[in-house]
Amino acid sequence: MAEESFQAVWDAIHERHTVYRFAGKPLPEGTIERLVESAVWAPNHRLTQPWRFVVVEGAAKEELAALRGRLARERAEREGRGLDRVEAQVAEFREPAAYLYIVRQVAGDEERQREDYAACAIAAYIVQLVAHGLGLGVRWGTGLMARHPAVHQALGLDGDQEIVCFLGLGYEREGDDHRRRRRPASELTRRLDQHLEN
Ligand SMILES: Cc1cc2nc3c(=O)[nH]c(=O)nc-3n(C[C@H](O)[C@H](O)[C@H](O)COP(=O)(O)O)c2cc1C
C-alpha cells in the first residue's frame, strides 16, 4: 500500500475514539447512507451478511428517548434506587443526531452465531471509522436499550433478530473528554519463530 494511504488508515484508526457528548447539530444529508453503504463491506464468513440496520431519528428518536426514561425508571424502582439520574440519562440519550441500530439476523448453529456476531461488530467498527473520516463521532451502546423487549417491539424487529449495538451518531461536543487508554501491544504479543510448544 502506498505510504499515503497507509498513513490515512493509520491516522483514522488511532484518532477514532468513542464520543460521549454530542453537539446538537444535524447530520449532513446522505451521511447515514454513506455509513451503511460502507458497513455492508465488512468481512463475513460464508457471505451470510447477517446485518440489518434500523435508523432512528426525528420523532422516532424522541419516542425512543421517552422509552429510555420509562425503562430506567422501572429499573430504578425495581432495584429500590432513587430516580434522580433518570432525567440525565434521557437527556444523554437524546444528544446524538440519530441512532443506527445494528441488528443481527439470528440463524444457524453456535459457530455461525459467533461468526455472524463478529461480522456485525466489524460492520459497527467500519461505521465508526467512516464517521470519523466524515468528521463525526459515534458512541457504541449496548445494555438495556439493546436488550429490552420493548425496544425490539418499538423498532419493529422480528423474533429472529437480535440487537448487536446501537450507534449514536453526531458531531462531538467541544471539550469532550476522550478517555484514551490502551496497554502497549508489545506487552500482549508473543512471537513464535523457532520451535512450537509440544
Ligand atoms: C461490544 C461493545 C459494547 C460497548 N458498549 C458500550 C456501552 O454500552 N456504553 C458505552 O458508553 N460504550 C460502550 N462501548 C464503547 C467502549 O466503552 C469504548 O470503545 C472503550 O471505552 C474504548 O474507548 P474508545 O472507543 O474511545 O477507544 C462498547 C464497545 C464495544 C466494542
The ligand as a Tripos MOL2 file, in Angstrom:
@<TRIPOS>MOLECULE
LIG
   31    33     1     0     0
SMALL
NO_CHARGES

@<TRIPOS>ATOM
      1 C1        -19.1150   -4.6720   22.3710 C.3       1 LIG1
      2 C2        -19.0240   -3.2450   22.8550 C.ar      1 LIG1
      3 C3        -20.0060   -2.7450   23.6870 C.ar      1 LIG1
      4 C4        -19.9510   -1.4130   24.1400 C.ar      1 LIG1
      5 N1        -20.9660   -0.9100   24.9260 N.ar      1 LIG1
      6 C5        -20.9190    0.3690   25.3400 C.ar      1 LIG1
      7 C6        -21.9810    0.9290   26.1070 C.ar      1 LIG1
      8 O1        -22.9970    0.2920   26.3800 O.2       1 LIG1
      9 N2        -21.8630    2.2120   26.5180 N.ar      1 LIG1
     10 C7        -20.7680    2.9860   26.2120 C.ar      1 LIG1
     11 O2        -20.7130    4.1480   26.6100 O.2       1 LIG1
     12 N3        -19.7520    2.4810   25.4570 N.ar      1 LIG1
     13 C8        -19.8130    1.2080   25.0180 C.ar      1 LIG1
     14 N4        -18.7880    0.7060   24.2380 N.ar      1 LIG1
     15 C9        -17.6500    1.5810   23.8810 C.3       1 LIG1
     16 C10       -16.4260    1.2610   24.7320 C.3       1 LIG1
     17 O3        -16.6780    1.5890   26.0680 O.3       1 LIG1
     18 C11       -15.2180    2.0220   24.1830 C.3       1 LIG1
     19 O4        -14.9420    1.5500   22.8860 O.3       1 LIG1
     20 C12       -13.9870    1.8370   25.0790 C.3       1 LIG1
     21 O5        -14.1270    2.5710   26.2740 O.3       1 LIG1
     22 C13       -12.6850    2.2510   24.4070 C.3       1 LIG1
     23 O6        -12.7170    3.6130   24.0630 O.3       1 LIG1
     24 P1        -12.5070    4.1250   22.5610 P.3       1 LIG1
     25 O7        -13.6730    3.6230   21.7300 O.co2     1 LIG1
     26 O8        -12.5150    5.6380   22.6890 O.co2     1 LIG1
     27 O9        -11.2210    3.5900   22.0580 O.co2     1 LIG1
     28 C14       -18.8610   -0.5910   23.7640 C.ar      1 LIG1
     29 C15       -17.8710   -1.1230   22.9050 C.ar      1 LIG1
     30 C16       -17.9550   -2.4090   22.4400 C.ar      1 LIG1
     31 C17       -16.8990   -2.9310   21.4840 C.3       1 LIG1
@<TRIPOS>BOND
     1     1     2 1
     2     2     3 ar
     3     2    30 ar
     4     3     4 ar
     5     4     5 ar
     6     4    28 ar
     7     5     6 ar
     8     6     7 ar
     9     6    13 1
    10     7     8 2
    11     7     9 ar
    12     9    10 ar
    13    10    11 2
    14    10    12 ar
    15    12    13 ar
    16    13    14 ar
    17    14    15 1
    18    14    28 ar
    19    15    16 1
    20    16    17 1
    21    16    18 1
    22    18    19 1
    23    18    20 1
    24    20    21 1
    25    20    22 1
    26    22    23 1
    27    23    24 1
    28    24    25 2
    29    24    26 1
    30    24    27 1
    31    28    29 ar
    32    29    30 ar
    33    30    31 1
@<TRIPOS>SUBSTRUCTURE
     1 LIG1         1 GROUP 0 **** ****
